[in-house]
């Protein structure tokens, strides 16, 4: 059966592939090898890295001496937008390119560029150098949609998103079925101000590459920025289901399920006033952790999901429960699967349980310290925006304590500080601070009877998180009509 699947995979022509249409000219003698390579590149464009790697390796096996297959394998180890890169694995793949004689000048340039990406220097230095190399290739071959697409992608992690978007839009205009073009348009314009530019691509991307679960999720980046909650839910329900079906069908590790889309799904349920469905997502996540017997990778979004649900639904009695490890394995047992929460998870626990403690009139200092430890680590690593967001969380917890003590003006002053810190980050996806400071300030001002001032804060919140339910409800309480919001 595996042999039959392999034969089918490498014999599907690019035009018929349900991962999109790609035409990447390579020096392969067999038509089936070229078709295999195009399909693998299409998977790569949708960040379906595991399947792309398997496909590239199939290409190499189908035609010994086909060098570009190893370029493809190396590229699957670059998840730069997720800040995850494996240089050693990439170099190992590139070491299998044993001759440049069989390569065209264009192929040689692609390989040289990826060697730069996995060469010497810091990650940032390598990404800048790689982008410059891809820019030169794209200039040398102006009709090459693959060079343009990979150049567009290379610009996003070095914060040249508008340039990346312009290039991806050009590719999309020439080839509307290109998965990379639609994908990179979405990433380039993933903010409230520019999201509308990506809406056509977002509506189309899932139809271009319905096999790839990430392609089913990505449209929700734009839907969320525009407050299109039913579409956001549908996108992530489909993505989650597809990832589970793929993982189950191939008997893969549970960690390959798309927990990213699962988290976004819960957030969208909350915005549609469906908290019970959001908690069902948490229960499913909990069961996966139990079934994985504590595999650390399956814990991704565990703390973020619990924090979001407790704070968003005022379920303070569950603040401890959502941070309790569902698996009884502990580090002291010596089991290799023991889960040790990272600093980010501890910070989320500090924020959530600190809020709960403040509401109960308890000491918040231990919980603030958890956030502080993560903040210091962010400062040491040079993550200034992350450090600012963590400091903002501390001010919010302090503001909740001040509010509980009846010191409303003092709470507002703290939230002013939190808002300035929070605004250092461009909003993308569900808010990094689960309860935005702008929204909380608006609620306190309503409590004080200051509707006009509250309106300003809710408006600021909605500029960053369009059509967010709690901010809309707050704005409605100020007397603003919400017909076009």
C-alpha positions in Angstrom: 0.0 0.0 0.0 2.9 2.4 0.8 4.5 1.7 -2.6 1.1 2.3 -4.3 0.8 5.6 -2.4 4.2 6.6 -3.4 3.6 5.9 -7.1 0.4 7.8 -7.0 2.0 10.8 -5.3 4.8 11.2 -7.8 2.6 10.6 -10.8 0.0 13.3 -10.2 0.6 16.2 -12.7 0.9 19.7 -11.2 -2.3 20.8 -12.9 -4.3 18.2 -11.1 -2.7 18.5 -7.7 -4.9 19.7 -4.8 -2.0 21.6 -3.3 -1.9 24.2 -6.0 -0.2 24.8 -9.3 3.6 25.2 -9.4 6.0 25.1 -12.4 9.6 25.0 -11.2 11.8 24.0 -14.1 14.5 21.5 -13.1 17.0 19.2 -14.8 15.1 16.0 -14.2 14.9 13.6 -17.2 11.7 11.8 -16.1 8.3 13.6 -16.4 7.2 11.9 -13.2 10.2 13.3 -11.3 9.4 16.8 -12.5 5.7 16.3 -11.4 6.9 15.0 -8.1 9.1 18.0 -7.6 6.4 20.5 -8.4 4.0 18.9 -6.0 6.7 19.0 -3.3 7.4 22.7 -3.9 3.6 23.4 -3.7 3.5 21.6 -0.3 6.5 23.7 0.7 4.7 26.9 -0.2 1.9 25.9 2.2 4.3 25.1 5.0 3.4 21.4 4.9 7.0 20.7 5.7 6.7 17.0 6.7 4.9 16.0 3.6 7.1 18.2 1.4 10.2 16.5 2.8 8.8 13.1 2.2 7.9 14.1 -1.4 11.3 15.6 -2.1 13.0 12.4 -0.9 10.7 10.5 -3.2 11.8 12.7 -6.0 15.5 11.9 -5.2 14.7 8.2 -5.1 12.8 8.2 -8.4 15.8 9.6 -10.2 19.3 9.1 -8.7 21.5 12.1 -9.4 18.6 14.6 -9.3 20.3 17.3 -7.2 17.6 19.8 -6.7 15.6 17.4 -4.6 18.1 18.0 -1.8 17.7 21.7 -2.1 14.0 21.0 -1.4 14.7 18.8 1.6 17.0 21.6 3.0 14.2 24.2 2.6 11.8 22.1 4.7 14.1 22.8 7.7 13.5 26.6 7.5 10.4 27.6 9.4 11.5 31.2 9.7 8.1 32.8 10.2 7.6 30.5 13.2 11.2 31.2 14.4 12.1 27.6 14.1 15.2 26.6 12.0 17.3 23.5 11.9 20.6 24.4 10.2 22.4 21.1 10.9 19.7 19.0 9.3 19.6 21.4 6.3 23.4 21.2 5.8 23.2 17.4 6.0 20.7 17.5 3.1 22.8 19.9 1.1 25.8 17.7 1.6 24.1 15.2 -0.7 24.5 17.5 -3.7 27.6 15.9 -5.0 28.1 17.7 -8.3 27.4 21.1 -9.7 28.0 20.0 -13.2 24.5 18.7 -13.6 22.9 21.9 -12.5 21.7 24.8 -14.6 23.0 28.3 -13.6 19.6 29.0 -12.1 19.5 25.9 -10.0 23.0 26.6 -8.8 21.9 30.0 -7.6 19.0 28.6 -5.7 21.3 26.2 -4.0 23.9 28.8 -3.2 21.2 31.0 -1.7 20.0 28.3 0.6 23.6 27.6 1.6 23.7 31.2 2.8 20.5 30.8 4.7 22.1 27.9 6.7 25.6 29.3 6.7 27.5 31.4 9.2 26.2 34.3 11.3 23.2 34.9 13.4 19.7 33.9 12.2 18.9 37.5 11.4 22.1 38.0 9.4 21.5 34.8 7.5 17.9 35.8 6.7 19.0 39.2 5.3 21.8 37.7 3.2 19.4 35.0 1.9 16.8 37.6 1.0 19.4 39.6 -1.0 20.4 36.4 -2.8 16.8 35.6 -3.7 16.3 39.2 -4.9 19.2 38.8 -7.3 17.8 35.5 -8.7 14.4 37.2 -9.1 16.0 40.1 -10.9 18.0 37.8 -13.2 14.9 35.7 -14.1 12.0 38.3 -14.1 9.5 35.7 -15.5 10.3 33.1 -12.9 7.3 32.9 -10.5 9.1 30.6 -8.1 12.1 32.9 -7.7 9.6 35.8 -7.1 7.6 33.7 -4.6 10.6 32.6 -2.5 11.9 36.1 -2.6 8.6 37.4 -1.3 8.7 34.9 1.5 12.3 35.9 2.4 11.2 39.5 2.9 8.6 38.8 5.6 10.9 37.7 8.5 13.1 40.7 7.9 10.1 43.1 8.3 9.7 44.1 4.6 6.1 43.0 4.5 4.7 45.6 2.1 7.4 44.8 -0.5 6.7 41.1 0.1 3.0 41.7 -0.5 3.5 43.6 -3.7 5.6 40.8 -5.2 3.2 38.1 -4.1 0.3 40.1 -5.5 2.1 40.2 -8.9 2.6 36.4 -8.8 -1.0 35.9 -7.9 -2.1 38.1 -10.8 -0.1 35.9 -13.2 -1.0 32.5 -11.6 -4.1 32.6 -9.4 -3.7 28.9 -8.5 -0.2 29.5 -7.0 -0.2 28.4 -3.3 2.8 30.5 -2.4 1.3 33.7 -3.9 -1.9 33.5 -1.9 -0.1 32.4 1.3 2.4 35.2 1.3 -0.1 37.8 0.4 -1.9 36.8 3.6 1.2 37.0 5.8 2.3 40.3 4.3 -1.0 42.0 5.0 -1.8 40.4 8.3 -2.8 43.4 10.3 -6.1 45.4 10.7 -5.0 48.3 8.4 -3.9 46.2 5.4 -6.0 43.0 5.8 -8.6 44.1 3.3 -5.9 43.9 0.6 -5.5 40.2 1.2 -9.2 39.3 1.4 -9.5 38.0 -2.2 -6.5 35.7 -1.7 -7.8 34.6 1.7 -11.1 33.6 0.2 -9.3 31.6 -2.5 -6.3 30.0 -0.8 -8.2 27.1 0.8 -9.6 26.2 -2.6 -6.1 26.3 -4.1 -4.6 23.8 -1.7 -7.3 22.0 0.2 -5.0 19.0 1.0 -2.8 21.2 3.2 -4.3 21.9 6.6 -2.2 25.1 7.0 -3.8 26.4 3.8 -7.2 25.8 5.3 -6.2 27.8 8.4 -4.3 30.8 6.8 -7.4 32.6 5.5 -8.5 33.0 9.1 -5.6 35.4 9.6 -7.4 37.8 7.4 -10.9 36.9 8.4 -10.0 37.5 12.1 -8.4 40.9 11.3 -11.6 41.9 9.6 -13.9 40.5 12.4 -15.4 37.9 10.1 -16.1 35.4 12.9 -18.2 32.7 11.0 -15.5 32.5 8.3 -12.8 32.4 11.0 -14.6 29.5 12.7 -15.2 27.6 9.5 -11.5 28.0 8.4 -10.1 26.7 11.6 -12.7 23.9 12.0 -11.6 22.6 8.6 -7.9 23.0 9.3 -8.1 21.2 12.6 -10.2 18.4 11.2 -7.8 18.0 8.2 -4.8 17.9 10.5 -6.3 15.3 12.7 -7.3 13.2 9.7 -3.8 13.4 8.2 -2.1 12.6 11.6 -4.5 9.7 12.1 -4.3 8.3 8.6 -0.5 8.2 8.6 -0.2 7.3 12.3 1.9 10.3 13.1 2.8 11.8 16.4 0.0 13.7 18.0 2.2 16.8 18.1 1.6 17.2 14.3 -2.0 18.0 14.9 -2.6 21.7 14.2 -2.9 23.1 17.7 -2.4 26.6 16.3 -5.7 26.5 14.4 -7.3 24.8 17.5 -6.4 27.9 19.6 -7.7 30.3 17.0 -10.9 28.3 16.8 -11.5 28.7 20.5 -10.9 32.4 20.2 -13.4 32.8 17.4 -16.0 30.8 19.3 -15.6 33.3 22.1 -16.2 36.2 19.7 -19.4 34.6 18.5 -20.7 34.2 22.1 -20.1 30.4 22.2 -18.1 29.9 25.4 -19.2 26.3 25.8 -17.8 25.4 22.4 -14.5 27.1 23.3 -14.3 25.0 26.5 -14.9 21.9 24.4 -11.7 22.8 22.5 -9.9 22.9 25.9 -11.3 19.5 26.7 -10.1 18.1 23.4 -6.6 19.6 24.0 -6.5 18.1 27.5 -7.4 14.6 26.1 -4.6 14.9 23.5 -2.1 15.7 26.2 -3.3 12.6 28.2 -3.2 10.4 25.1 0.3 11.6 24.2 1.5 10.6 27.7 2.9 14.0 28.3 4.8 14.6 25.0 6.0 18.2 25.5 5.2 19.2 21.9 1.5 18.5 22.5 1.4 21.1 25.2 1.7 23.9 22.7 -1.0 26.5 23.4 -2.0 24.7 26.5 -1.3 27.6 28.8 -2.5 30.2 26.3 -5.7 28.4 25.8 -6.4 28.0 29.5 -5.6 31.6 30.2 -7.8 32.9 27.4 -10.8 30.9 28.5 -10.6 31.7 32.2 -10.1 35.4 31.6 -12.6 35.7 28.7 -15.3 33.8 30.5 -14.6 35.0 34.0 -14.2 31.4 35.1 -11.9 32.3 38.0 -12.7 29.2 39.9 -10.9 27.2 37.2 -7.7 29.4 37.2 -5.7 26.7 39.0 -7.3 23.8 37.0 -6.3 25.0 33.6 -2.6 25.1 34.5 -2.6 21.7 36.2 -0.7 19.1 34.1 -3.3 16.6 32.8 -0.5 13.9 33.0 0.8 12.8 36.4 4.3 12.3 35.0 6.7 14.7 36.8 10.3 15.7 36.2 11.4 13.9 39.4 10.3 10.6 37.9 13.1 10.7 35.4 10.7 10.0 32.6 11.9 11.5 29.3 8.3 12.6 28.6 8.1 14.7 31.7 6.7 18.2 30.9 8.4 21.2 32.3 6.5 24.4 31.7 8.5 27.1 29.9 8.8 30.7 31.0 6.0 31.8 28.7 3.6 29.3 30.2 4.6 30.4 33.7 4.0 34.0 32.7 0.5 33.1 31.5 -0.2 31.3 34.7 1.1 34.4 36.6 -1.2 36.7 34.7 -4.3 34.5 35.1 -3.9 33.3 38.6 -2.6 36.8 39.6 -5.9 38.2 38.3 -7.8 35.6 40.2 -5.8 36.3 43.4 -6.5 40.1 43.0 -10.2 39.5 42.7 -10.1 37.4 45.8 -8.1 40.0 47.7 -5.1 37.7 48.0 -1.3 38.5 47.6 -0.5 39.0 43.9 3.3 39.3 44.4 4.2 35.6 43.7 2.2 35.7 40.4 3.8 39.0 39.4 7.2 37.3 40.0 6.3 34.6 37.5 5.7 37.2 34.8 8.9 39.1 35.9 11.1 36.0 35.4 9.8 35.7 31.8 10.2 39.4 31.2 13.9 39.3 32.3 14.6 36.4 30.0 13.0 38.3 27.1 15.2 41.3 27.9 18.3 39.1 28.0 17.4 37.6 24.6 16.8 41.0 23.0 13.1 40.4 22.6 12.1 44.0 23.5 8.5 43.8 22.3 7.9 40.6 24.2 9.4 42.1 27.3 7.1 45.1 26.9 4.0 42.9 26.6 5.0 41.0 29.7 5.5 44.3 31.6 2.0 45.3 30.4 0.6 42.1 31.9 2.1 43.0 35.2 0.4 46.4 35.1 -2.9 44.9 34.3 -2.8 42.5 37.2 -1.9 45.4 39.5 -4.8 47.4 38.0 -7.2 44.6 38.8 -6.0 44.6 42.4 -6.4 48.4 42.5 -9.9 48.2 41.1 -10.8 45.5 43.7 -9.6 47.9 46.4 -11.8 50.7 45.0 -8.8 52.7 43.7 -10.3 53.2 40.2 -8.2 56.3 39.2 -5.1 54.4 40.2 -6.2 51.4 38.2 -6.7 53.6 35.1 -3.2 55.1 35.5 -1.8 51.6 35.5 -3.8 50.7 32.4 -2.4 53.8 30.6 1.1 52.4 31.1 0.0 48.9 30.1 -1.6 50.3 26.9 1.6 52.1 25.8 3.5 48.9 26.3 0.9 46.8 24.5 0.9 49.1 21.5 4.6 48.3 20.8 3.3 45.2 19.1 1.4 45.2 15.8 -1.8 43.2 16.3 -1.8 39.9 14.5 -4.2 37.2 15.4 -5.8 36.8 18.9 -4.4 39.5 21.2 -1.1 38.6 22.8 -2.4 40.0 26.1 -5.6 38.0 26.5 -7.5 40.9 28.0 -6.4 44.0 26.2 -5.7 46.9 28.5 -7.8 49.3 26.4 -10.8 47.1 26.8 -10.4 46.8 30.6 -9.9 50.6 30.9 -13.1 51.2 29.1 -15.0 48.8 31.4 -13.6 50.6 34.5 -14.6 54.0 33.0 -18.1 52.7 32.5 -18.1 51.6 36.1 -17.3 55.2 37.0 -20.1 56.5 34.8 -17.6 58.2 32.3 -19.2 57.0 29.1 -17.5 59.5 26.7 -14.0 58.6 28.0 -14.9 54.9 28.0 -15.9 55.2 24.3 -12.4 56.4 23.4 -10.8 53.4 25.0 -13.2 50.9 23.4 -12.6 52.6 20.0 -8.8 52.2 20.6 -9.4 48.5 21.4 -11.4 47.9 18.3 -8.8 49.6 16.1 -6.4 46.8 17.2 -8.9 44.0 17.4 -11.8 44.7 15.0 -15.3 43.5 16.1 -14.0 42.0 19.3 -17.1 41.0 21.3 -16.3 42.4 24.7 -15.2 45.8 23.2 -18.3 46.0 21.1 -20.5 45.2 24.1 -18.6 47.9 26.0 -19.0 50.4 23.2 -22.7 49.7 23.0 -23.0 50.5 26.7 -21.7 54.0 26.0 -24.6 54.6 23.7 -22.9 54.2 20.4 -24.8 52.5 17.6 -23.1 49.5 16.2 -24.7 49.0 12.8 -21.5 49.2 10.8 -19.1 47.7 13.3 
